[in-house]
Structure formats: C-alpha cells, structure tokens
Amino acid sequence: MADRPYSTASIEANVKALFVDLPPHVVLVAAAKSRTPEEVLACVRAGVKVIGENYVQEALAAFSVIGRQAEWHFIGHLQRNKVKKAVEIFDMIETIDSLTIAREVDKRCAALGKVMPVLIEVNSGREPQKFGVMPEEAVVLVRELSRFPYLRVQGLMTMGPEAGDPEAARPYFRLTRALFEEIQSRNFAGVEMKWLSMGMSHSYKVAIEEGANMVRLGTKIFGPRL
Ligand SMILES: *Cc1c(COP(=O)(O)O)cnc(C)c1O
C-alpha cells in the first residue's frame, strides 16, 4: 500500500508529465475526491487551474485552504439541500441532469446575483445505476434551461463505463460528441456550447480523440484512491 498522503513531489511530477502530454486546448480538471486539502494544494502549486469536487463537504475543506487560487467545478451528484452552499464555492456545475436541480441552482444563484456556468450530464451508457439524462432527453433539457436567467449552459459532461479497456468507452464518447454538435446546431438563445467534459484516468486519451476539451483526472494526478 502506498503512503498517504502522497508526496508533493510525486503529485507535482504527475502534473508536469500531464501538461507535456495534453494538447493545449484541453483543460485539466483535477478530480479531488478522497484527497486531503494538502494533496489538492500540491497539484495547484504544480499548475492545475481547475479542481473537480464530488462532495460539497470535502470541497469546503479544500476551499478553506486553497480559496480562489484555482477554479472549482462540481462533478458529483448534486443534492437539493446542498445547492445553497455549492453555488457559493463553485465556478461551474458539470452535472446538471434534471429541471428540478436546475431550478434550485437558478434560484440560489439569483439570491447571490451570480450567473452559473453549467454542463448537462449525459448517461451515455444508459446505465440504470448512473446519474445523467438519457441522450434523447438532453436537447429538451437544454432548451428548458436556456430560459433560466442565472444559468448558462456551456456544454456536456459524461462518465462512460468505469474501467476496463478504454476502447470500450469510445462509442459513448462519440455519441456524446454527436449530441454536443446537435445541440450546438440548434443555436438556443443564451446557450454557448464550449465544453465537452469526458475522460478519466483510464480513458482520457480516447476521450480527447473523440473531441473532449475537458478531462477529469484523479488517479493519474494523485495515485490510486486507498
Ligand atoms: C473520480 C472521478 C473522476 C476521476 O477518476 P480517476 O479514474 O481517478 O481519474 C472523474 N470524474 C468523476 C465524475 C469522478 O467522480
């Protein structure tokens, strides 16, 4: 078993290697779940600009150490009772998948006078245990969200199948890319399709080949979760 926390030096080396490896148009989101604030700070010191958090509580702990030295993306499943806190910290919510949660985010952002960039999470693998809208529901949801004054739809996010052969994820990334372009072609008012967030440590190379310009990496930066 590796020592925890991982050393600052190994995190720094991993980030440096990634910046050599990643095409310049691809934004690296450090998926920080289960990491200590010190580990997250190490990746920010190494040049990571965006932290992805799955849990509001964990985000608050890291935020109290790192603050606005990085941008904060919410990448977990957002619960209604966490929205009020979430909108104070986060610069983007990548996982909007229902009108109900969108309405709550809009309402809480209105109270802060803050416009929130959001991505729609697509359940591209149609996995029953996964969150996200079914692919055929995405266009309708984007159209509905385009009317919320405090939300800005900026793209799509997908997980795809968890592990195994990265090639197995390719069809799901391709489907999500096609959906992205379909929504882009609709030119909904106020919707600016800029970000396609897909690919994790095992699959990001395939995701980038299929058009991802935002990748969410945890293991590759910090080492295996223990
Ligand atoms: C954990 C997580 C990742 C990163 O997973 P790794 O395999 O550690 O790179 C990416 N996206 C989401 C939504 C996650 O929860």
The ligand as a MOL file (V3000), in Angstrom:
LIG
                    3D

  0  0  0     0  0            999 V3000
M  V30 BEGIN CTAB
M  V30 COUNTS 15 15 0 0 0
M  V30 BEGIN ATOM
M  V30 1 C -13.4200 10.1850 -9.5850 0
M  V30 2 C -13.9270 10.8680 -10.7780 0
M  V30 3 C -13.0980 11.1250 -11.8870 0
M  V30 4 C -11.6400 10.7160 -11.9560 0
M  V30 5 O -11.4510 9.3430 -11.8320 0
M  V30 6 P -9.9870 8.7110 -11.9860 0
M  V30 7 O -10.2370 7.3620 -12.5410 0
M  V30 8 O -9.3900 8.6740 -10.6250 0
M  V30 9 O -9.2120 9.5800 -12.8990 0
M  V30 10 C -13.6450 11.8030 -12.9550 0
M  V30 11 N -14.9350 12.2050 -12.9730 0
M  V30 12 C -15.7490 11.9830 -11.9400 0
M  V30 13 C -17.1530 12.4500 -12.0240 0
M  V30 14 C -15.2820 11.3120 -10.8170 0
M  V30 15 O -16.1230 11.0810 -9.7970 0
M  V30 END ATOM
M  V30 BEGIN BOND
M  V30 1 1 1 2
M  V30 2 1 2 3
M  V30 3 2 2 14
M  V30 4 1 3 4
M  V30 5 2 3 10
M  V30 6 1 4 5
M  V30 7 1 5 6
M  V30 8 2 6 7
M  V30 9 1 6 8
M  V30 10 1 6 9
M  V30 11 1 10 11
M  V30 12 2 11 12
M  V30 13 1 12 13
M  V30 14 1 12 14
M  V30 15 1 14 15
M  V30 END BOND
M  V30 END CTAB
M  END
